[in-house]
Amino acid sequence: MAKARITISLEQDQAERIRQHAERAGMDVSAYLVHAATRQMAESDAIEEQFAEVDALIARAEQAAGGLPVEPAAEPAPELTEQERREVEEALGLVHGQDQPRRRPGHAA
């Protein structure tokens, strides 16, 4: 089979890192890049195959939704009062554990 030549442009530091990795792998740069690209393509193909049914389902749902009437935009929510803002901050503090004293990881309470 005839070989094809592909030219790429990259930064000098990228080229040097590729050369180093190829050398460590015992390959020339061309073989290393072909190997890396082939591996990436196989991974992409496997992912696409795995999600093909989901992608088709999404496409059908989007097509079906295209015929639905569009709901008008909701009214913007009113601004929180100062009391409501404090209550929200307090609740978020509980969620994020800010009600507990600060401890360093690995140290006893």
BAFI-3210 file (N, C-alpha, C; in Angstrom, 3 decimals, decimal comma, padded with zeros to 6 digits):
// residues 109
n [1|2|3|4|5|6|7|8|9|10|11|12|13|14|15|16|17|18|19|20|21|22|23|24|25|26|27|28|29|30|31|32|33|34|35|36|37|38|39|40|41|42|43|44|45|46|47|48|49|50|51|52|53|54|55|56|57|58|59|60|61|62|63|64|65|66|67|68|69|70|71|72|73|74|75|76|77|78|79|80|81|82|83|84|85|86|87|88|89|90|91|92|93|94|95|96|97|98|99|100|101|102|103|104|105|106|107|108|109]
n.u [000,858|000,536|002,208|001,176|002,008|001,842|001,904|002,621|002,295|003,831|004,599|008,003|008,757|006,772|007,352|009,852|009,191|007,586|009,497|011,168|009,407|008,812|011,334|011,757|009,797|010,864|010,488|010,363|009,620|007,495|006,254|005,508|003,658|001,707|000,898|-000,140|-002,221|-003,801|-004,573|-006,087|-008,129|-009,359|-010,312|-012,120|-013,917|-014,958|-016,235|-018,150|-019,636|-020,583|-022,280|-024,100|-026,836|-027,906|-027,311|-028,924|-031,435|-031,530|-031,445|-033,899|-035,645|-035,060|-035,927|-038,655|-039,318|-039,045|-041,456|-043,076|-044,974|-043,506|-042,872|-043,659|-041,154|-040,300|-041,310|-038,913|-037,404|-038,245|-036,066|-034,159|-035,010|-033,140|-033,180|-033,950|-031,731|-029,697|-030,638|-030,390|-027,594|-026,828|-027,933|-026,473|-023,975|-024,262|-024,550|-022,046|-020,490|-019,584|-020,336|-018,902|-015,982|-012,856|-010,569|-007,407|-006,575|-006,059|-005,589|-006,615|-009,796]
n.v [-001,174|002,216|004,893|007,869|011,278|013,508|016,790|018,618|021,446|022,736|023,968|024,550|023,505|021,589|019,833|018,890|017,566|015,521|014,172|013,254|011,561|009,690|008,561|007,392|005,464|003,844|004,314|005,850|009,299|009,504|006,932|006,973|009,120|008,156|005,890|007,115|008,677|006,683|005,230|007,211|007,581|005,042|005,073|007,234|006,220|004,034|005,348|006,854|004,742|003,558|005,545|005,912|005,141|006,786|009,303|009,187|009,046|011,547|013,197|012,518|013,422|016,162|016,797|016,208|018,055|020,367|020,979|021,809|024,281|027,409|028,473|031,538|033,747|033,506|035,628|037,781|036,871|038,429|040,667|039,483|039,971|041,554|039,894|037,439|037,013|036,667|034,300|032,515|032,566|031,497|028,918|027,930|027,968|025,901|023,750|023,720|023,142|025,161|025,716|024,306|024,180|025,218|022,780|021,277|018,917|015,572|016,095|015,811|016,636]
n.w [000,000|-000,797|000,779|002,495|002,903|005,567|006,615|009,519|011,696|014,575|017,853|018,840|021,361|021,745|019,660|020,474|022,863|021,811|020,265|022,354|023,781|021,799|021,418|023,956|023,798|021,963|019,274|015,984|015,222|013,362|013,489|016,163|016,256|014,485|015,887|018,221|017,127|015,952|018,197|019,523|017,638|017,718|020,333|020,187|018,265|019,704|021,826|020,410|019,339|021,679|022,648|020,631|020,564|022,558|021,487|019,193|020,392|021,672|019,394|018,206|020,206|020,216|017,656|017,879|019,837|018,464|017,246|019,267|021,095|022,015|025,257|026,890|028,207|031,638|034,333|035,798|038,908|042,006|043,804|046,590|050,004|052,664|054,914|053,746|052,114|054,070|055,240|053,104|052,730|055,208|055,020|052,834|053,996|055,842|054,097|052,894|055,044|056,689|059,194|060,935|063,037|061,703|060,698|060,331|057,814|058,876|061,518|064,879|066,327]
ca.u [000,000|001,323|002,161|000,857|002,768|001,053|002,773|001,978|003,063|003,671|005,611|009,273|008,769|005,920|008,104|010,902|008,557|007,179|010,734|011,601|008,484|009,010|012,599|011,538|008,943|011,607|009,888|010,685|008,529|006,347|005,570|004,915|002,464|000,689|000,393|-000,965|-003,445|-004,610|-005,160|-007,121|-009,262|-010,048|-011,044|-013,255|-014,886|-015,613|-017,141|-019,282|-020,454|-021,235|-023,309|-024,897|-028,262|-028,255|-027,298|-030,118|-032,565|-031,493|-031,818|-035,355|-036,302|-034,917|-036,799|-040,024|-039,500|-039,087|-042,842|-043,827|-045,048|-042,513|-043,495|-043,080|-040,144|-040,854|-041,029|-037,733|-037,713|-037,977|-034,842|-034,320|-034,878|-031,907|-033,410|-033,907|-030,337|-028,984|-031,090|-029,775|-026,176|-026,732|-028,204|-025,320|-022,895|-024,495|-024,271|-020,604|-019,800|-018,957|-020,767|-017,938|-014,695|-011,857|-009,561|-006,460|-006,725|-005,115|-005,438|-007,785|-010,619]
ca.v [000,000|003,454|005,734|009,280|012,179|014,579|017,773|019,335|022,547|022,786|024,746|023,850|022,718|020,419|018,918|018,275|016,605|014,366|013,431|012,570|010,458|008,672|007,886|006,529|004,348|003,046|004,530|007,131|010,252|009,152|005,772|007,391|009,927|007,281|005,084|007,967|009,047|005,473|004,954|008,216|007,290|003,859|005,511|008,054|005,318|003,253|006,259|007,140|003,533|003,355|006,554|006,083|005,066|007,988|010,415|009,065|009,406|013,012|013,794|012,355|014,305|017,538|016,945|016,247|019,305|021,481|021,296|022,233|025,737|027,999|029,174|032,869|033,833|033,724|036,923|037,688|036,751|039,674|040,681|038,986|040,941|041,349|038,723|036,253|036,849|036,091|032,920|031,741|032,441|030,575|027,571|027,531|027,691|024,558|022,800|023,691|022,797|026,329|025,844|023,540|024,870|024,826|021,843|020,857|017,494|014,708|016,503|015,505|017,790]
ca.w [000,000|-000,889|001,983|002,290|003,768|006,175|007,254|010,622|012,283|016,013|018,557|019,001|022,604|021,528|018,800|021,285|023,774|021,008|019,966|023,569|024,067|020,768|021,720|025,118|023,373|020,992|017,954|015,358|015,439|012,510|014,054|017,431|015,983|013,895|016,991|019,089|016,406|015,791|019,507|019,760|016,754|018,241|021,523|019,731|017,636|020,765|022,540|019,525|019,257|022,969|022,861|019,412|020,890|023,312|020,533|018,355|021,244|021,828|018,111|018,038|021,170|019,737|016,490|018,381|020,587|017,512|016,920|020,452|021,245|022,910|026,379|027,093|029,260|032,975|034,955|036,661|040,331|042,723|044,605|047,951|051,087|053,418|055,758|052,885|051,699|055,216|055,394|052,024|053,058|056,342|054,510|052,031|054,938|056,377|053,014|052,667|056,275|057,290|060,581|061,716|063,200|060,692|061,171|059,315|057,536|059,569|062,909|065,705|066,683]
c.u [000,902|001,149|001,855|001,675|001,820|002,035|001,990|002,895|002,790|004,804|006,853|009,290|007,878|006,669|009,172|010,318|008,119|008,401|011,197|010,715|008,644|010,282|012,431|010,696|009,651|011,061|010,474|009,452|007,302|005,556|004,855|003,628|001,351|000,060|-000,555|-002,286|-004,371|-005,299|-006,298|-008,349|-010,057|-010,878|-012,279|-014,340|-015,656|-016,616|-018,370|-020,219|-021,241|-022,406|-024,216|-026,391|-028,725|-028,307|-028,533|-031,369|-032,651|-031,936|-033,323|-036,112|-036,222|-035,813|-038,257|-040,296|-039,588|-040,499|-043,663|-043,887|-044,013|-043,247|-042,859|-042,095|-040,811|-040,481|-039,771|-038,154|-037,423|-036,681|-035,145|-034,259|-033,569|-032,026|-033,326|-032,475|-029,519|-029,355|-030,471|-028,294|-025,964|-026,942|-027,036|-024,120|-023,035|-024,151|-022,771|-019,806|-019,127|-019,427|-019,811|-016,655|-013,708|-010,817|-008,645|-006,638|-005,654|-004,890|-006,734|-008,519|-010,280]
c.v [001,234|004,267|007,164|010,088|013,264|015,507|018,470|020,452|022,555|023,602|023,896|022,982|021,481|019,371|018,191|017,245|015,355|013,520|012,623|011,374|009,332|007,873|006,930|005,310|003,454|003,168|005,780|008,018|009,897|007,993|006,145|008,180|009,086|006,423|005,905|008,323|007,849|005,107|005,932|007,953|006,088|004,226|006,316|007,189|004,524|004,112|006,555|005,939|003,324|004,321|006,762|006,069|006,308|009,192|010,390|009,457|010,918|013,689|013,686|013,284|015,758|017,792|017,052|017,559|020,502|021,903|021,772|023,758|026,228|028,766|030,551|032,850|034,131|035,112|036,793|037,653|038,083|039,541|040,157|040,141|040,642|040,103|037,436|035,960|036,214|034,618|032,009|031,529|031,457|029,134|027,065|027,224|026,307|023,493|022,629|023,425|023,965|026,573|025,100|024,344|024,347|023,915|021,508|019,361|016,699|015,069|016,234|016,782|018,291]
c.w [000,000|000,382|001,590|003,281|004,255|006,871|008,355|011,086|013,772|016,606|018,767|020,259|022,492|020,698|019,604|022,244|023,016|020,666|021,181|023,892|023,054|021,053|022,900|024,764|022,357|019,588|017,323|015,493|014,611|013,103|015,350|017,198|015,370|014,993|017,872|018,409|016,248|017,088|019,814|018,896|017,250|019,472|021,134|019,101|018,691|021,529|021,692|019,430|020,550|023,165|021,647|019,716|021,638|022,374|019,632|019,139|021,429|020,533|017,876|018,979|020,723|018,540|016,933|019,103|019,657|017,156|018,098|020,526|022,259|024,001|026,515|028,255|030,592|033,462|035,809|038,130|041,024|043,529|045,999|048,941|051,815|054,302|054,924|052,439|052,819|055,402|054,326|052,319|054,200|055,872|053,667|052,917|055,538|055,331|052,829|053,935|056,953|058,717|061,513|061,888|062,171|061,337|060,016|059,087|058,298|061,015|063,660|066,070|068,050]
res [m|a|k|a|r|i|t|i|s|l|e|q|d|q|a|e|r|i|r|q|h|a|e|r|a|g|m|d|v|s|a|y|l|v|h|a|a|t|r|q|m|a|e|s|d|a|i|e|e|q|f|a|e|v|d|a|l|i|a|r|a|e|q|a|a|g|g|l|p|v|e|p|a|a|e|p|a|p|e|l|t|e|q|e|r|r|e|v|e|e|a|l|g|l|v|h|g|q|d|q|p|r|r|r|p|g|h|a|a]
***
